[in-house]
Amino acid sequence: MTSIRTLRPLLDKVNESNFDNITLEVFRFQAASNLLYQTFLHKRRIDPVRVNSIGEVPFLPISFFRSHLIQSGSWVPETTFRSSGTTGMVQSMHAIDSLDRYHEMATRHFETVFGSLTQYHILALLPSYADRSGSSLVDMVTHFIRISGSDLSGFHLHNQAAFLSAVEACRKQADRKILIIGVSFALLDLAEGSGIDLSDCLVMETGGMKGRRKEIVREELHAILCEKLNLRSVLSEYGMTELLSQAYATQPGLFRPAPTMKILLRELSDPLSQAATGRPGGINVIDLVNLHSIAFIETQDIGRFGQDGVFEVLGRIDNSDARGCSLLVEQSF
């Protein structure tokens, strides 16, 4: 019988050639073991037996994470991740069966893209995220800091002077690179208030204005950071509470998903249809690491495909809830 235990080893072997076959195995498992997804398929009048390609797999709207415990199979949560949200907004909750597995897959993808974590001093600018419990981003960065093995790695919340001192201390140990991971509003605060030259650092933004500032498109954010912090470019991470895989952009705005992750685009006016080639669409995510919950998520983000498997995140669908890991697009298509 198919189970999380039998499916997990497949994630270690997933690649472009077998992704679709593994995805269909995960779909059939979740269609049989996830009561919420079963009901969703039934309401859509979809027979799982007749689903023979990933283009036919239905995606569960991400809003269900705010109203239901989404669970495939039978297990006791080790922890629960919660979205940041804004005042009065119901948080998304993602019950997690194995933190070790989350850490293992997140580390593997990061190191595939950027090299060993032991090459870095990691300075995290995640105020308000680190101030609360249940942030998947904070949990991942905490793990990265631990793996880095640097005594200078750590979190910096509201004290810019202490952060700048930490940067200087890292510079004195030149055997490692300096990686600064920050949410958008904290990086903007730093850029506008410090007058610091970070040209010798790698800076990664993870999205997230959290109602702290007027949201801006990613291109404008990066332009400000590059000008004020003397950077040639800014790295980006695309992730959210409801996902356990990440996508990273090493070129401005061009995200490459983890091997366990695939992006599909739906028509903005018809969520049941795939977006036309070359057109923006709503982002649907297949995240195979979500074996325990749901691997097929219809997000409220708008995206567009680039060349060679990359994608752009252009903004949010109108009237969707403010999300911590996406930027508002202020233009029409």
Phi, psi and omega per residue, in radians:
M1 nan 2.342 3.127
T2 -1.174 2.378 -3.129
S3 -2.582 3.001 3.063
I4 -1.015 -0.704 -3.110
R5 -1.091 -0.701 -3.129
T6 -1.364 -0.448 -3.128
L7 -1.447 -0.533 -3.039
R8 -0.994 -0.749 3.133
P9 -1.041 -0.424 3.133
L10 -1.176 -0.505 -3.114
L11 -1.165 -0.466 3.114
D12 -1.273 -0.270 -3.077
K13 -1.992 0.033 -3.027
V14 -1.167 2.404 3.077
N15 -2.612 -3.122 -3.060
E16 -1.058 -0.585 -3.061
S17 -1.365 -0.521 -3.112
N18 -1.895 0.046 -3.057
F19 -0.995 -0.822 -3.067
D20 -1.098 -0.741 -3.133
N21 -1.136 -0.745 3.109
I22 -1.142 -0.685 3.124
T23 -1.045 -0.737 3.139
L24 -1.166 -0.587 3.052
E25 -1.136 -0.741 3.115
V26 -1.126 -0.731 3.119
F27 -1.013 -0.832 -3.088
R28 -1.143 -0.646 3.075
F29 -1.098 -0.830 -3.085
Q30 -1.259 -0.560 3.075
A31 -1.134 -0.466 -3.122
A32 -1.634 -0.384 -2.973
S33 -2.075 -0.058 -3.097
N34 -1.968 1.882 -3.026
L35 -1.099 -0.690 3.126
L36 -1.121 -0.780 -3.129
Y37 -1.167 -0.637 3.056
Q38 -1.004 -0.827 3.137
T39 -1.098 -0.732 3.115
F40 -1.046 -0.795 3.122
L41 -1.121 -0.703 3.130
H42 -1.103 -0.778 3.125
K43 -1.103 -0.548 3.108
R44 -1.474 -0.058 -3.122
R45 1.021 0.807 -3.129
I46 -1.943 2.181 3.065
D47 -1.611 1.987 -3.102
P48 -0.954 -0.537 -3.128
V49 -1.097 -0.492 -3.088
R50 -1.564 0.003 3.101
V51 -1.526 1.949 -3.026
N52 -2.111 0.068 3.080
S53 -2.592 2.746 -3.100
I54 -1.186 -0.380 3.083
G55 -1.204 -0.262 3.134
E56 -1.710 -0.123 -3.091
V57 -1.261 2.229 3.081
P58 -1.328 2.490 -3.141
F59 -1.849 2.320 -3.122
L60 -1.409 2.213 3.099
P61 -0.972 2.408 -3.051
I62 -1.112 -0.376 -3.136
S63 -1.075 -0.371 3.137
F64 -1.139 -0.378 3.083
F65 -1.182 -0.280 3.110
R66 -1.539 -0.310 -3.013
S67 -2.081 -0.215 -3.049
H68 -2.421 2.661 2.896
L69 -1.465 2.008 -3.059
I70 -1.719 1.991 -2.994
Q71 -2.488 2.255 3.028
S72 -1.891 2.191 -3.055
G73 1.426 -3.041 -3.097
S74 -2.033 2.074 -3.131
W75 -2.840 2.817 3.122
V76 -1.793 2.192 -3.106
P77 -1.036 2.382 3.004
E78 -1.389 -0.611 3.076
T79 -2.763 3.036 3.072
T80 -2.318 2.155 3.041
F81 -1.478 2.522 -3.141
R82 -2.276 2.458 3.125
S83 -1.243 2.813 -3.124
S84 -1.211 -0.905 3.129
G85 1.177 3.065 3.027
T86 -2.159 2.978 -3.079
T87 -0.950 2.233 3.106
G88 1.481 -0.077 -3.110
M89 -1.639 2.388 3.089
V90 -1.247 2.252 -3.113
Q91 -1.349 2.566 2.917
S92 -1.309 2.532 3.105
M93 -2.247 2.287 -3.133
H94 -2.193 1.785 3.115
A95 -1.272 2.330 -3.020
I96 -2.024 2.287 -3.121
D97 -1.530 -0.461 -3.088
S98 -2.587 1.851 3.057
L99 -1.158 -0.634 -3.141
D100 -1.023 -0.711 -3.130
R101 -1.188 -0.721 3.075
Y102 -1.023 -0.840 -3.135
H103 -1.093 -0.735 -3.114
E104 -1.073 -0.827 -3.084
M105 -1.241 -0.670 3.118
A106 -1.128 -0.742 3.123
T107 -1.124 -0.762 -3.113
R108 -1.034 -0.789 -3.099
H109 -1.234 -0.744 3.113
F110 -1.003 -0.846 -3.054
E111 -1.229 -0.464 3.037
T112 -1.129 -0.664 -3.088
V113 -1.466 -0.756 -2.939
F114 -2.011 -0.073 -3.090
G115 1.604 3.093 -3.043
S116 -1.030 2.433 3.083
L117 -1.105 -0.389 3.138
T118 -1.265 -0.078 3.064
Q119 -1.481 -0.069 -2.938
Y120 -2.150 2.559 2.665
H121 -1.582 2.243 -3.088
I122 -1.978 2.058 3.094
L123 -1.958 2.112 -3.044
A124 -1.832 2.163 3.044
L125 -1.881 1.475 -3.060
L126 -2.257 0.899 3.121
P127 -1.075 2.587 -3.092
S128 1.290 -0.511 2.986
Y129 -1.359 -0.860 3.141
A130 -1.261 -0.306 -3.140
D131 -1.304 -0.243 -3.087
R132 -2.127 2.946 3.128
S133 -1.701 2.722 2.999
G134 1.577 0.197 3.125
S135 -1.442 2.141 3.087
S136 -1.152 -0.603 3.126
L137 -1.121 -0.827 3.125
V138 -1.093 -0.703 3.128
D139 -1.084 -0.769 3.139
M140 -1.134 -0.805 -3.111
V141 -1.171 -0.641 3.060
T142 -1.020 -0.751 3.103
H143 -1.129 -0.754 3.119
F144 -1.049 -0.749 3.128
I145 -1.073 -0.736 3.132
R146 -1.113 -0.770 -3.126
I147 -1.182 -0.546 -3.115
S148 -1.054 -0.552 3.112
G149 1.243 0.189 3.134
S150 -1.596 2.267 3.090
D151 -1.190 -0.300 -3.116
L152 -1.597 -0.212 3.076
S153 -1.193 2.578 3.104
G154 2.937 3.118 -3.128
F155 -1.653 2.519 3.062
H156 -2.309 2.128 -2.971
L157 -1.738 -1.306 -2.982
H158 -2.107 -0.029 -3.054
N159 -1.837 1.707 -3.098
Q160 -1.182 -0.596 3.138
A161 -1.071 -0.741 3.115
A162 -1.152 -0.650 3.106
F163 -1.112 -0.809 -3.132
L164 -1.110 -0.606 3.067
S165 -1.143 -0.649 3.119
A166 -1.152 -0.686 3.089
V167 -1.054 -0.781 3.141
E168 -1.114 -0.682 3.112
A169 -1.123 -0.685 3.114
C170 -1.142 -0.645 3.139
R171 -1.096 -0.483 -3.127
K172 -1.326 -0.295 3.033
Q173 -1.889 1.378 -2.951
A174 -1.345 0.069 3.121
D175 -1.339 -0.133 3.128
R176 -2.201 2.707 3.002
K177 -1.424 2.743 3.091
I178 -1.835 2.081 3.098
L179 -1.955 2.089 3.099
I180 -1.852 2.058 3.116
I181 -1.903 2.124 -3.071
G182 -2.562 2.653 2.986
V183 -1.326 2.751 -2.974
S184 -0.992 -0.813 -3.042
F185 -1.171 -0.594 3.138
A186 -1.231 -0.663 3.100
L187 -1.187 -0.652 3.076
L188 -1.155 -0.727 3.079
D189 -1.026 -0.744 3.127
L190 -1.107 -0.782 -3.096
A191 -1.111 -0.646 -3.063
E192 -1.481 -0.290 -3.014
G193 -2.006 -0.222 -2.951
S194 -1.854 -0.564 -3.040
G195 1.093 0.605 -3.052
I196 -1.679 2.575 3.058
D197 -1.716 1.961 3.133
L198 -1.930 0.493 -3.069
S199 -1.104 -0.361 3.126
D200 -1.665 0.159 -3.105
C201 -2.004 2.771 2.928
L202 -1.721 2.229 -3.117
V203 -2.039 2.191 -3.137
M204 -2.103 2.142 3.055
E205 -1.699 2.545 -3.097
T206 -2.001 0.287 -3.043
G207 1.336 -3.095 2.988
G208 1.748 1.710 2.984
M209 -1.759 -0.454 3.064
K210 0.916 0.552 -3.141
G211 1.282 0.089 -3.095
R212 -1.369 -0.495 -3.095
R213 -2.570 2.883 3.035
K214 -1.093 2.225 -3.104
E215 -1.307 2.503 -3.109
I216 -2.302 2.825 3.122
V217 -1.216 2.691 -3.051
R218 -1.033 -0.659 -3.132
E219 -1.044 -0.738 3.126
E220 -1.195 -0.719 3.102
L221 -0.993 -0.851 -3.097
H222 -1.144 -0.639 3.126
A223 -1.089 -0.725 3.134
I224 -1.143 -0.804 -3.111
L225 -1.115 -0.723 -3.137
C226 -1.121 -0.720 -3.118
E227 -1.200 -0.837 -3.008
K228 -1.363 -0.504 -3.075
L229 -1.875 0.113 3.105
N230 1.013 0.891 -3.139
L231 -1.886 2.576 3.045
R232 -1.402 -0.582 3.123
S233 -2.794 2.917 3.138
V234 -2.182 2.330 3.054
L235 -1.405 2.795 3.122
S236 -2.421 2.628 3.020
E237 -2.144 2.366 3.069
Y238 -2.000 1.988 3.118
G239 -2.797 2.998 3.132
M240 -2.822 2.923 -3.108
T241 -0.936 -0.663 -3.021
E242 -1.402 -0.140 -3.124
L243 -2.016 2.589 3.035
L244 -1.916 -0.164 3.019
S245 -1.718 2.775 -3.139
Q246 -2.195 2.765 2.942
A247 -2.125 2.473 -3.130
Y248 -2.119 2.532 3.053
A249 -1.962 1.987 3.042
T250 -1.675 -0.261 2.957
Q251 -1.952 2.563 -3.009
P252 -0.890 1.997 3.009
G253 1.315 0.052 -3.080
L254 -1.892 1.775 -3.044
F255 -1.583 2.406 3.020
R256 -2.017 2.110 -3.075
P257 -1.311 2.779 3.029
A258 -1.090 2.769 3.097
P259 -1.005 -0.428 -3.136
T260 -1.525 0.148 -2.975
M261 -2.310 2.451 3.070
K262 -2.465 2.450 -3.136
I263 -1.843 2.316 2.975
L264 -2.170 2.648 -3.138
L265 -2.006 2.374 3.093
R266 -1.906 2.725 3.064
E267 -1.102 2.392 -3.127
L268 -1.164 -0.544 -3.116
S269 -1.610 -0.169 -3.119
D270 -2.576 1.601 -3.034
P271 -1.116 -0.196 -3.140
L272 -1.584 -0.047 -3.115
S273 -2.010 2.565 3.074
Q274 -1.293 2.523 3.136
A275 -1.155 2.562 3.099
A276 -1.131 2.581 -3.124
T277 -0.978 2.261 3.108
G278 1.507 -0.121 -3.111
R279 -1.748 2.598 2.997
P280 -1.091 2.695 3.104
G281 -2.741 2.966 3.045
G282 -1.213 2.419 -3.080
I283 -1.478 2.100 2.921
N284 -1.808 2.401 -3.088
V285 -2.099 2.263 2.881
I286 -1.703 2.077 3.111
D287 -2.177 1.745 -3.052
L288 -1.210 -0.322 3.087
V289 -1.197 -0.341 3.095
N290 -1.403 0.738 3.101
L291 -1.024 -0.644 -3.014
H292 -1.367 -0.349 -3.080
S293 -2.062 -1.706 3.074
I294 -2.538 2.272 -3.062
A295 -1.583 -0.074 -2.991
F296 -2.181 1.778 -2.958
I297 -2.147 2.223 3.030
E298 -1.596 1.851 -3.115
T299 -1.485 3.065 3.069
Q300 -1.833 0.332 3.098
D301 -1.627 2.660 3.080
I302 -1.861 2.364 -3.112
G303 -2.440 3.060 3.102
R304 -2.630 2.469 3.133
F305 -1.399 2.464 2.961
G306 -1.813 -2.821 3.128
Q307 -1.522 2.712 3.001
D308 1.057 0.683 2.994
G309 1.426 0.068 3.113
V310 -1.565 2.855 3.079
F311 -2.459 2.743 3.068
E312 -1.899 2.595 2.997
V313 -1.873 1.973 -2.997
L314 -1.659 -0.379 -3.134
G315 2.747 -2.689 -3.120
R316 -2.051 2.657 3.029
I317 -1.189 2.417 -3.126
D318 -0.915 2.436 3.067
N319 1.254 0.123 3.047
S320 -1.374 2.805 3.119
D321 -1.134 2.595 3.049
A322 -1.114 2.236 -3.102
R323 -2.018 2.538 -3.084
G324 -1.205 -0.418 -3.001
C325 -2.030 0.532 3.047
S326 -2.509 2.803 -3.113
L327 -1.955 2.585 3.136
L328 -1.384 2.283 3.079
V329 -1.614 2.328 -3.040
E330 -1.994 0.766 3.112
Q331 -2.654 2.817 3.100
S332 -1.801 2.817 -3.110
F333 -1.849 nan nan
